[in-house]
């Protein structure tokens, strides 16, 4: 259960300062631990080797791509938002033990990193995907194997919150894909605006009333629940309990 009595709110929502991002990250780590999700490595904080306090969040998952070519899910939580697909249940502890004769499924490793953008003042989701032999997925394979089918067309044309780009990881300095943050602030503001009753517009505290919808402590889970699923990363309801 969230302790609302100690919640704090961004000074300039929907933007975060570096300090606010650090608070949000630590809260998200606690939410991750309490969520009971064990379908891969837990979220961890990675400190910058040279600049203390400039770290990032990371998590590694094994993702299953079904033979259908249009369904990708975490291997121990294989469900889909599209009703036309059947739920598939599998329990796989070690990807190396997978039956190589099973041609109906393909598995790959995805590293997800959440990094603060000083330019956009919002978190950014970076990711790389690899096959079992360590070969990275190509740009086309990212779209065919990782991107949510219902979002494929929008994200290819940068219609979904900026689309996918590739650049060097800010800390590791190696190529990573990322969801461009150009529309993140608009996205986060729209959540607050659309969920707030019209009566909140009264009195001089209108801005504060709107901001109370999403605290610093709840920022990352709310943001990630919206953008993560596009590239195979889900945020379960347990993160919000």
DRENPA-3360 file (N, C-alpha, C; in nm, 2 decimals, always signed):
BEGIN
1 = XXXXXXXX = +0.08/-0.12/+0.00/+0.00/+0.00/+0.00/+0.09/+0.12/+0.00 ~ +0.05/+0.22/-0.08/+0.13/+0.34/-0.09/+0.10/+0.43/+0.03 ~ +0.21/+0.49/+0.09/+0.20/+0.58/+0.20/+0.18/+0.72/+0.15 ~ +0.06/+0.76/+0.13/+0.04/+0.90/+0.07/+0.09/+1.01/+0.16 ~ +0.10/+0.98/+0.29/+0.14/+1.09/+0.38/+0.28/+1.14/+0.36 ~ +0.36/+1.06/+0.30/+0.50/+1.11/+0.27/+0.53/+1.13/+0.13 ~ +0.42/+1.13/+0.05/+0.44/+1.16/-0.10/+0.48/+1.31/-0.12 ~ +0.56/+1.33/-0.22/+0.60/+1.46/-0.26/+0.57/+1.48/-0.41;
9 = XXXXXXXX = +0.56/+1.60/-0.45/+0.52/+1.63/-0.59/+0.62/+1.71/-0.66 ~ +0.64/+1.69/-0.80/+0.73/+1.77/-0.87/+0.71/+1.92/-0.87 ~ +0.81/+1.99/-0.87/+0.80/+2.14/-0.86/+0.75/+2.19/-0.99 ~ +0.78/+2.12/-1.10/+0.74/+2.17/-1.24/+0.68/+2.05/-1.32 ~ +0.58/+1.99/-1.27/+0.52/+1.88/-1.34/+0.47/+1.92/-1.48 ~ +0.50/+1.84/-1.58/+0.54/+1.70/-1.58/+0.69/+1.68/-1.58 ~ +0.77/+1.78/-1.56/+0.91/+1.76/-1.56/+0.97/+1.72/-1.43 ~ +1.08/+1.65/-1.43/+1.15/+1.61/-1.31/+1.29/+1.67/-1.30;
17 = XXXXXXXX = +1.33/+1.72/-1.19/+1.47/+1.75/-1.17/+1.55/+1.63/-1.15 ~ +1.68/+1.64/-1.16/+1.77/+1.52/-1.14/+1.74/+1.46/-1.00 ~ +1.73/+1.55/-0.90/+1.71/+1.50/-0.76/+1.57/+1.43/-0.75 ~ +1.47/+1.49/-0.82/+1.34/+1.42/-0.82/+1.34/+1.29/-0.89 ~ +1.42/+1.28/-0.99/+1.43/+1.15/-1.06/+1.49/+1.05/-0.97 ~ +1.59/+1.08/-0.89/+1.65/+0.99/-0.80/+1.56/+0.94/-0.69 ~ +1.47/+1.03/-0.65/+1.37/+0.99/-0.55/+1.27/+0.90/-0.61 ~ +1.23/+0.93/-0.74/+1.13/+0.84/-0.81/+1.20/+0.71/-0.84;
25 = XXXXXXXX = +1.32/+0.70/-0.87/+1.39/+0.58/-0.90/+1.40/+0.49/-0.77 ~ +1.43/+0.55/-0.66/+1.44/+0.47/-0.53/+1.30/+0.42/-0.50 ~ +1.20/+0.50/-0.52/+1.06/+0.45/-0.49/+1.02/+0.34/-0.58 ~ +1.06/+0.35/-0.71/+1.03/+0.25/-0.80/+1.10/+0.11/-0.77 ~ +1.22/+0.12/-0.72/+1.29/+0.00/-0.68/+1.21/-0.07/-0.56 ~ +1.16/+0.01/-0.47/+1.09/-0.05/-0.36/+0.96/-0.11/-0.41 ~ +0.89/-0.04/-0.50/+0.77/-0.09/-0.56/+0.79/-0.22/-0.63 ~ +0.91/-0.23/-0.70/+0.94/-0.35/-0.78/+0.96/-0.47/-0.68;
33 = XXXXXXXX = +1.03/-0.44/-0.57/+1.06/-0.55/-0.47/+0.93/-0.60/-0.41 ~ +0.83/-0.51/-0.39/+0.71/-0.55/-0.32/+0.61/-0.61/-0.42 ~ +0.63/-0.59/-0.55/+0.53/-0.63/-0.65/+0.52/-0.78/-0.66 ~ +0.63/-0.86/-0.62/+0.62/-1.00/-0.63/+0.65/-1.05/-0.77 ~ +0.70/-0.97/-0.86/+0.73/-1.01/-1.00/+0.87/-1.07/-1.00 ~ +0.88/-1.20/-1.04/+1.01/-1.27/-1.05/+1.02/-1.34/-1.18 ~ +0.98/-1.27/-1.29/+0.99/-1.33/-1.42/+1.12/-1.29/-1.49 ~ +1.22/-1.24/-1.41/+1.35/-1.21/-1.47/+1.42/-1.14/-1.36;
41 = XXXXXXXX = +1.53/-1.07/-1.39/+1.61/-1.00/-1.29/+1.53/-0.88/-1.24 ~ +1.55/-0.86/-1.11/+1.48/-0.74/-1.05/+1.54/-0.61/-1.10 ~ +1.46/-0.51/-1.09/+1.52/-0.37/-1.12/+1.63/-0.34/-1.02 ~ +1.74/-0.29/-1.07/+1.85/-0.25/-0.98/+1.90/-0.11/-1.02 ~ +1.97/-0.05/-0.93/+2.03/+0.08/-0.95/+2.17/+0.07/-0.99 ~ +2.22/+0.13/-1.10/+2.35/+0.12/-1.14/+2.42/+0.26/-1.13 ~ +2.51/+0.27/-1.04/+2.58/+0.40/-1.02/+2.68/+0.43/-1.13 ~ +2.69/+0.55/-1.16/+2.78/+0.60/-1.26/+2.92/+0.58/-1.21;
49 = XXXXXXXX = +3.01/+0.52/-1.29/+3.15/+0.49/-1.24/+3.23/+0.61/-1.20 ~ +3.20/+0.72/-1.27/+3.28/+0.84/-1.25/+3.21/+0.96/-1.18 ~ +3.08/+0.96/-1.21/+2.99/+1.07/-1.15/+2.89/+1.01/-1.06 ~ +2.92/+1.01/-0.93/+2.83/+0.96/-0.83/+2.70/+1.04/-0.83 ~ +2.59/+0.97/-0.82/+2.46/+1.03/-0.82/+2.40/+1.05/-0.96 ~ +2.47/+0.99/-1.06/+2.42/+1.00/-1.20/+2.40/+0.86/-1.25 ~ +2.34/+0.78/-1.17/+2.32/+0.64/-1.21/+2.19/+0.62/-1.29 ~ +2.15/+0.49/-1.31/+2.03/+0.46/-1.38/+1.97/+0.33/-1.34;
57 = XXXXXXXX = +1.85/+0.30/-1.37/+1.78/+0.18/-1.34/+1.80/+0.08/-1.45 ~ +1.81/-0.05/-1.42/+1.82/-0.15/-1.52/+1.75/-0.28/-1.48 ~ +1.70/-0.35/-1.58/+1.64/-0.49/-1.56/+1.66/-0.57/-1.69 ~ +1.69/-0.70/-1.67/+1.71/-0.79/-1.78/+1.59/-0.89/-1.78 ~ +1.53/-0.91/-1.89/+1.42/-1.01/-1.91/+1.45/-1.10/-2.03 ~ +1.39/-1.22/-2.02/+1.39/-1.31/-2.13/+1.25/-1.30/-2.19 ~ +1.25/-1.26/-2.32/+1.12/-1.24/-2.39/+1.10/-1.35/-2.49 ~ +0.98/-1.40/-2.49/+0.94/-1.50/-2.59/+0.86/-1.45/-2.70;
65 = XXXXXXXX = +0.91/-1.48/-2.82/+0.84/-1.45/-2.94/+0.77/-1.57/-2.99 ~ +0.64/-1.57/-3.00/+0.57/-1.68/-3.05/+0.57/-1.70/-3.20 ~ +0.54/-1.82/-3.24/+0.55/-1.85/-3.39/+0.46/-1.76/-3.47 ~ +0.35/-1.71/-3.40/+0.25/-1.63/-3.47/+0.32/-1.50/-3.53 ~ +0.43/-1.46/-3.48/+0.50/-1.34/-3.52/+0.44/-1.21/-3.48 ~ +0.33/-1.22/-3.41/+0.26/-1.10/-3.37/+0.24/-1.09/-3.22 ~ +0.29/-1.18/-3.14/+0.28/-1.18/-3.00/+0.41/-1.20/-2.93 ~ +0.45/-1.10/-2.84/+0.57/-1.11/-2.76/+0.53/-1.09/-2.62;
73 = XXXXXXXX = +0.58/-1.17/-2.53/+0.55/-1.15/-2.39/+0.67/-1.20/-2.30 ~ +0.67/-1.15/-2.18/+0.76/-1.21/-2.08/+0.73/-1.35/-2.06 ~ +0.84/-1.44/-2.05/+0.82/-1.58/-2.06/+0.73/-1.64/-1.95 ~ +0.73/-1.58/-1.83/+0.65/-1.63/-1.72/+0.52/-1.56/-1.70 ~ +0.49/-1.47/-1.79/+0.37/-1.39/-1.78/+0.32/-1.37/-1.92 ~ +0.28/-1.48/-1.99/+0.25/-1.47/-2.13/+0.11/-1.44/-2.15 ~ +0.07/-1.31/-2.16/-0.07/-1.27/-2.18/-0.06/-1.16/-2.28 ~ -0.17/-1.13/-2.34/-0.18/-1.02/-2.44/-0.29/-0.93/-2.42;
81 = XXXXXXXX = -0.28/-0.80/-2.46/-0.39/-0.71/-2.45/-0.49/-0.73/-2.56 ~ -0.46/-0.80/-2.66/-0.55/-0.82/-2.77/-0.64/-0.95/-2.75 ~ -0.77/-0.93/-2.74/-0.86/-1.04/-2.71/-0.85/-1.16/-2.80 ~ -0.80/-1.14/-2.93/-0.81/-1.24/-3.02/-0.70/-1.35/-3.00 ~ -0.60/-1.32/-2.91/-0.50/-1.41/-2.88/-0.53/-1.49/-2.76 ~ -0.49/-1.62/-2.76/-0.52/-1.70/-2.64/-0.40/-1.68/-2.54 ~ -0.44/-1.70/-2.41/-0.33/-1.69/-2.31/-0.25/-1.82/-2.31 ~ -0.12/-1.80/-2.30/-0.02/-1.91/-2.30/+0.05/-1.91/-2.17;
89 = XXXXXXXX = +0.06/-2.02/-2.10/+0.13/-2.03/-1.98/+0.25/-2.12/-1.99 ~ +0.36/-2.06/-1.94/+0.49/-2.14/-1.94/+0.57/-2.10/-1.82 ~ +0.65/-2.20/-1.77/+0.74/-2.17/-1.66/+0.87/-2.22/-1.70 ~ +0.96/-2.12/-1.72/+1.10/-2.15/-1.77/+1.20/-2.08/-1.68 ~ +1.28/-2.16/-1.61/+1.37/-2.10/-1.51/+1.50/-2.06/-1.58 ~ +1.55/-2.14/-1.67/+1.68/-2.12/-1.74/+1.66/-2.12/-1.89 ~ +1.69/-2.01/-1.96/+1.67/-2.01/-2.11/+1.75/-2.12/-2.17 ~ +1.87/-2.16/-2.11/+1.96/-2.25/-2.17/+1.90/-2.39/-2.18;
97 = XXXXXXXX = +1.79/-2.42/-2.10/+1.73/-2.55/-2.10/+1.61/-2.56/-2.19 ~ +1.59/-2.46/-2.27/+1.48/-2.46/-2.37/+1.50/-2.57/-2.47 ~ +1.39/-2.63/-2.51/+1.39/-2.74/-2.61/+1.42/-2.68/-2.75 ~ +1.54/-2.71/-2.80/+1.58/-2.65/-2.93/+1.50/-2.70/-3.04 ~ +1.43/-2.81/-3.02/+1.35/-2.87/-3.13/+1.21/-2.81/-3.14 ~ +1.18/-2.72/-3.04/+1.05/-2.65/-3.05/+1.06/-2.53/-3.14 ~ +1.01/-2.54/-3.26/+1.02/-2.44/-3.36/+0.91/-2.34/-3.35 ~ +0.82/-2.36/-3.25/+0.71/-2.27/-3.23/+0.74/-2.14/-3.16;
105 = XXXXXXXX = +0.85/-2.14/-3.09/+0.89/-2.02/-3.01/+1.03/-1.98/-3.03 ~ +1.06/-1.86/-3.01/+1.19/-1.80/-3.01/+1.21/-1.71/-2.89 ~ +1.33/-1.71/-2.83/+1.35/-1.64/-2.71/+1.47/-1.54/-2.73 ~ +1.46/-1.43/-2.67/+1.57/-1.34/-2.67/+1.58/-1.26/-2.54 ~ +1.70/-1.21/-2.51/+1.72/-1.13/-2.39/+1.71/-0.99/-2.42 ~ +1.64/-0.92/-2.33/+1.63/-0.77/-2.34/+1.68/-0.70/-2.22 ~ +1.77/-0.61/-2.24/+1.82/-0.52/-2.13/+1.74/-0.39/-2.14 ~ +1.67/-0.36/-2.03/+1.60/-0.23/-2.02/+1.67/-0.14/-1.92;
113 = XXXXXXXX = +1.69/-0.02/-1.96/+1.75/+0.08/-1.87/+1.66/+0.21/-1.87 ~ +1.64/+0.26/-1.75/+1.57/+0.39/-1.73/+1.67/+0.49/-1.69 ~ +1.68/+0.59/-1.78/+1.79/+0.70/-1.76/+1.72/+0.83/-1.76 ~ +1.78/+0.92/-1.68/+1.73/+1.06/-1.67/+1.78/+1.14/-1.79 ~ +1.70/+1.21/-1.86/+1.74/+1.30/-1.96/+1.74/+1.45/-1.91 ~ +1.86/+1.50/-1.90/+1.88/+1.64/-1.85/+1.82/+1.74/-1.95 ~ +1.82/+1.70/-2.08/+1.76/+1.79/-2.18/+1.61/+1.80/-2.18 ~ +1.55/+1.68/-2.17/+1.40/+1.68/-2.17/+1.34/+1.68/-2.03;
121 = XXXXXXXX = +1.43/+1.65/-1.93/+1.38/+1.65/-1.79/+1.27/+1.55/-1.76 ~ +1.29/+1.43/-1.82/+1.20/+1.32/-1.80/+1.28/+1.19/-1.80 ~ +1.23/+1.08/-1.76/+1.30/+0.95/-1.77/+1.29/+0.91/-1.92 ~ +1.39/+0.83/-1.96/+1.39/+0.77/-2.09/+1.42/+0.62/-2.09 ~ +1.34/+0.55/-2.16/+1.36/+0.40/-2.17/+1.45/+0.36/-2.28 ~ +1.57/+0.31/-2.24/+1.67/+0.25/-2.33/+1.66/+0.10/-2.33 ~ +1.69/+0.04/-2.44/+1.69/-0.11/-2.44/+1.77/-0.16/-2.56 ~ +1.82/-0.29/-2.53/+1.88/-0.37/-2.64/+1.84/-0.51/-2.63;
129 = XXXXXXXX = +1.82/-0.58/-2.74/+1.77/-0.71/-2.74/+1.88/-0.80/-2.81 ~ +1.89/-0.92/-2.76/+1.99/-1.02/-2.81/+1.94/-1.16/-2.82 ~ +1.99/-1.23/-2.92/+1.95/-1.37/-2.94/+2.04/-1.45/-2.84 ~ +2.01/-1.58/-2.83/+2.08/-1.67/-2.74/+2.23/-1.67/-2.76 ~ +2.27/-1.65/-2.88/+2.42/-1.65/-2.91/+2.48/-1.51/-2.89 ~ +2.40/-1.42/-2.84/+2.46/-1.29/-2.81/+2.44/-1.19/-2.93 ~ +2.39/-1.24/-3.04/+2.37/-1.15/-3.16/+2.26/-1.05/-3.13 ~ +2.29/-0.92/-3.15/+2.19/-0.82/-3.12/+2.08/-0.82/-3.23;
137 = XXXXXXXX = +1.96/-0.79/-3.20/+1.85/-0.78/-3.30/+1.88/-0.65/-3.38 ~ +1.85/-0.66/-3.51/+1.86/-0.55/-3.60/+1.74/-0.45/-3.58 ~ +1.75/-0.34/-3.64/+1.64/-0.24/-3.63/+1.51/-0.30/-3.68 ~ +1.51/-0.37/-3.79/+1.39/-0.43/-3.84/+1.34/-0.54/-3.75 ~ +1.43/-0.62/-3.69/+1.39/-0.72/-3.59/+1.33/-0.67/-3.46 ~ +1.38/-0.55/-3.42/+1.32/-0.48/-3.31/+1.17/-0.46/-3.33 ~ +1.14/-0.41/-3.45/+1.00/-0.39/-3.48/+0.92/-0.51/-3.49 ~ +0.98/-0.62/-3.55/+0.90/-0.74/-3.57/+0.89/-0.83/-3.45;
145 = XXXXXXXX = +0.99/-0.82/-3.36/+1.00/-0.91/-3.25/+0.96/-0.85/-3.12 ~ +0.97/-0.72/-3.10/+0.96/-0.66/-2.97/+0.84/-0.56/-2.96 ~ +0.81/-0.49/-3.07/+0.71/-0.38/-3.06/+0.57/-0.44/-3.06 ~ +0.49/-0.39/-2.97/+0.35/-0.43/-2.96/+0.28/-0.41/-3.10 ~ +0.22/-0.52/-3.15/+0.16/-0.52/-3.29/+0.07/-0.40/-3.31 ~ -0.01/-0.37/-3.21/-0.11/-0.27/-3.22/-0.05/-0.13/-3.23 ~ +0.08/-0.12/-3.19/+0.14/+0.01/-3.19/+0.25/+0.02/-3.31 ~ +0.26/-0.08/-3.38/+0.37/-0.09/-3.48/+0.37/+0.02/-3.58;
153 = XXXXXXXX = +0.25/+0.05/-3.64/+0.24/+0.15/-3.74/+0.27/+0.29/-3.69 ~ +0.21/+0.32/-3.57/+0.23/+0.45/-3.51/+0.37/+0.48/-3.47 ~ +0.44/+0.37/-3.41/+0.57/+0.40/-3.36/+0.67/+0.40/-3.48 ~ +0.65/+0.34/-3.59/+0.73/+0.34/-3.70/+0.73/+0.48/-3.76 ~ +0.62/+0.55/-3.75/+0.61/+0.69/-3.81/+0.62/+0.79/-3.70 ~ +0.68/+0.75/-3.58/+0.70/+0.84/-3.47/+0.57/+0.90/-3.42 ~ +0.46/+0.82/-3.44/+0.33/+0.87/-3.39/+0.31/+0.84/-3.25 ~ +0.39/+0.75/-3.19/+0.37/+0.71/-3.05/+0.48/+0.77/-2.96;
161 = XXXXXXXX = +0.45/+0.89/-2.91/+0.54/+0.95/-2.81/+0.69/+0.95/-2.86 ~ +0.71/+0.98/-2.99/+0.84/+1.00/-3.04/+0.91/+0.89/-3.12 ~ +0.86/+0.77/-3.11/+0.91/+0.66/-3.18/+1.04/+0.61/-3.13 ~ +1.10/+0.51/-3.20/+1.23/+0.44/-3.16/+1.34/+0.50/-3.23 ~ +1.45/+0.53/-3.16/+1.57/+0.58/-3.22/+1.69/+0.50/-3.16 ~ +1.81/+0.53/-3.21/+1.93/+0.46/-3.16/+2.04/+0.56/-3.14 ~ +2.11/+0.55/-3.03/+2.22/+0.64/-3.00/+2.31/+0.57/-2.89 ~ +2.42/+0.63/-2.86/+2.51/+0.57/-2.76/+2.44/+0.59/-2.62;
169 = XXXXXXXX = +2.45/+0.49/-2.54/+2.40/+0.49/-2.41/+2.48/+0.60/-2.33 ~ +2.41/+0.69/-2.26/+2.47/+0.80/-2.20/+2.58/+0.77/-2.10 ~ +2.57/+0.65/-2.04/+2.67/+0.60/-1.94/+2.77/+0.50/-2.00 ~ +2.71/+0.40/-2.06/+2.79/+0.29/-2.11/+2.86/+0.32/-2.24 ~ +2.81/+0.42/-2.32/+2.87/+0.47/-2.44/+2.88/+0.36/-2.55 ~ +2.78/+0.28/-2.55/+2.76/+0.18/-2.66/+2.62/+0.20/-2.72 ~ +2.60/+0.16/-2.84/+2.47/+0.18/-2.91/+2.35/+0.11/-2.83 ~ +2.25/+0.19/-2.81/+2.12/+0.14/-2.75/+2.01/+0.20/-2.82;
177 = XXXXXXXX = +1.90/+0.12/-2.83/+1.77/+0.17/-2.88/+1.71/+0.25/-2.76 ~ +1.62/+0.34/-2.80/+1.54/+0.41/-2.69/+1.42/+0.47/-2.75 ~ +1.32/+0.48/-2.66/+1.19/+0.55/-2.69/+1.22/+0.70/-2.68 ~ +1.21/+0.77/-2.79/+1.24/+0.91/-2.78/+1.15/+0.99/-2.69 ~ +1.21/+1.07/-2.60/+1.13/+1.14/-2.50/+1.06/+1.27/-2.54 ~ +1.06/+1.30/-2.67/+1.01/+1.43/-2.71/+0.86/+1.46/-2.67 ~ +0.78/+1.35/-2.65/+0.64/+1.37/-2.62/+0.61/+1.32/-2.48 ~ +0.71/+1.29/-2.40/+0.69/+1.23/-2.27/+0.62/+1.33/-2.18;
185 = XXXXXXXX = +0.66/+1.45/-2.18/+0.60/+1.55/-2.09/+0.45/+1.57/-2.13 ~ +0.42/+1.58/-2.26/+0.28/+1.59/-2.30/+0.20/+1.47/-2.26 ~ +0.26/+1.35/-2.27/+0.19/+1.23/-2.23/+0.16/+1.23/-2.08 ~ +0.26/+1.27/-2.00/+0.24/+1.27/-1.85/+0.14/+1.38/-1.81 ~ +0.14/+1.49/-1.88/+0.04/+1.60/-1.85/-0.10/+1.56/-1.88 ~ -0.11/+1.48/-1.99/-0.24/+1.44/-2.04/-0.31/+1.35/-1.94 ~ -0.23/+1.27/-1.88/-0.29/+1.17/-1.78/-0.36/+1.25/-1.66 ~ -0.29/+1.35/-1.62/-0.34/+1.43/-1.51/-0.46/+1.51/-1.55;
193 = XXXXXXXX = -0.45/+1.57/-1.67/-0.56/+1.66/-1.72/-0.69/+1.58/-1.74 ~ -0.68/+1.46/-1.80/-0.80/+1.38/-1.83/-0.86/+1.31/-1.71 ~ -0.78/+1.29/-1.61/-0.84/+1.22/-1.49/-0.89/+1.31/-1.38 ~ -0.87/+1.44/-1.40/-0.91/+1.54/-1.29/-1.04/+1.59/-1.32 ~ -1.13/+1.59/-1.22/-1.27/+1.65/-1.24/-1.26/+1.80/-1.27 ~ -1.36/+1.85/-1.34/-1.36/+1.99/-1.38/-1.36/+2.09/-1.26 ~ -1.41/+2.04/-1.14/-1.41/+2.13/-1.02/-1.28/+2.17/-0.97 ~ -1.17/+2.09/-1.02/-1.04/+2.12/-0.97/-0.99/+2.25/-1.02;
201 = XXXXXXXX = -1.05/+2.31/-1.12/-1.00/+2.43/-1.18/-1.04/+2.56/-1.10 ~ -1.11/+2.54/-0.99/-1.14/+2.65/-0.91/-1.03/+2.68/-0.81 ~ -1.03/+2.81/-0.76/-0.93/+2.87/-0.67/-0.79/+2.87/-0.73 ~ -0.70/+2.94/-0.65/-0.57/+2.96/-0.70/-0.47/+2.84/-0.69 ~ -0.52/+2.73/-0.64/-0.44/+2.61/-0.63/-0.46/+2.51/-0.73 ~ -0.51/+2.56/-0.85/-0.54/+2.47/-0.96/-0.42/+2.38/-1.00 ~ -0.31/+2.44/-1.01/-0.19/+2.36/-1.05/-0.15/+2.25/-0.96 ~ -0.16/+2.29/-0.83/-0.13/+2.19/-0.72/-0.23/+2.07/-0.72;
209 = XXXXXXXX = -0.35/+2.10/-0.74/-0.46/+2.00/-0.75/-0.43/+1.90/-0.86 ~ -0.39/+1.96/-0.98/-0.37/+1.87/-1.09/-0.25/+1.78/-1.06 ~ -0.14/+1.84/-1.00/-0.02/+1.76/-0.98/-0.04/+1.65/-0.88 ~ -0.14/+1.66/-0.79/-0.15/+1.56/-0.69/-0.20/+1.42/-0.75 ~ -0.23/+1.42/-0.87/-0.26/+1.29/-0.93/-0.14/+1.20/-0.94 ~ -0.02/+1.25/-0.97/+0.10/+1.17/-0.98/+0.21/+1.23/-0.90 ~ +0.25/+1.16/-0.79/+0.36/+1.21/-0.71/+0.49/+1.17/-0.77 ~ +0.60/+1.23/-0.71/+0.73/+1.19/-0.75/+0.75/+1.04/-0.73;
217 = XXXXXXXX = +0.70/+0.99/-0.62/+0.72/+0.85/-0.59/+0.64/+0.76/-0.69 ~ +0.54/+0.81/-0.75/+0.46/+0.73/-0.84/+0.49/+0.76/-0.99 ~ +0.58/+0.85/-1.01/+0.60/+0.90/-1.15/+0.65/+0.78/-1.24 ~ +0.75/+0.71/-1.21/+0.82/+0.62/-1.30/+0.72/+0.50/-1.33 ~ +0.65/+0.45/-1.23/+0.56/+0.34/-1.25/+0.45/+0.38/-1.34 ~ +0.40/+0.51/-1.33/+0.29/+0.55/-1.41/+0.34/+0.57/-1.56 ~ +0.45/+0.63/-1.57/+0.51/+0.65/-1.70/+0.55/+0.52/-1.77 ~ +0.61/+0.43/-1.70/+0.65/+0.30/-1.76/+0.53/+0.22/-1.79;
225 = XXXXXXXX = +0.42/+0.23/-1.72/+0.30/+0.15/-1.75/+0.24/+0.19/-1.88 ~ +0.27/+0.31/-1.93/+0.22/+0.36/-2.05/+0.31/+0.33/-2.17 ~ +0.45/+0.34/-2.15/+0.54/+0.33/-2.26/+0.61/+0.19/-2.27 ~ +0.62/+0.12/-2.16/+0.70/+0.00/-2.15/+0.64/-0.11/-2.23 ~ +0.51/-0.12/-2.23/+0.44/-0.23/-2.30/+0.46/-0.23/-2.45 ~ +0.49/-0.11/-2.50/+0.52/-0.10/-2.65/+0.64/-0.18/-2.69 ~ +0.73/-0.20/-2.60/+0.85/-0.28/-2.64/+0.87/-0.40/-2.54 ~ +0.76/-0.46/-2.50/+0.76/-0.59/-2.43/+0.78/-0.58/-2.28;
233 = XXXXXXXX = +0.78/-0.46/-2.22/+0.80/-0.44/-2.08/+0.67/-0.40/-2.01 ~ +0.62/-0.49/-1.93/+0.49/-0.46/-1.86/+0.52/-0.42/-1.71 ~ +0.43/-0.33/-1.67/+0.42/-0.29/-1.53/+0.29/-0.35/-1.47 ~ +0.30/-0.45/-1.38/+0.18/-0.51/-1.33/+0.10/-0.42/-1.23 ~ -0.02/-0.46/-1.21/-0.10/-0.38/-1.12/-0.05/-0.38/-0.98 ~ +0.04/-0.49/-0.94/+0.09/-0.50/-0.81/+0.19/-0.38/-0.78 ~ +0.24/-0.31/-0.88/+0.32/-0.19/-0.86/+0.24/-0.08/-0.80 ~ +0.11/-0.08/-0.81/+0.03/+0.03/-0.77/-0.05/+0.00/-0.64;
241 = X = -0.02/-0.12/-0.58/-0.10/-0.15/-0.46/-0.02/-0.11/-0.34;
% end
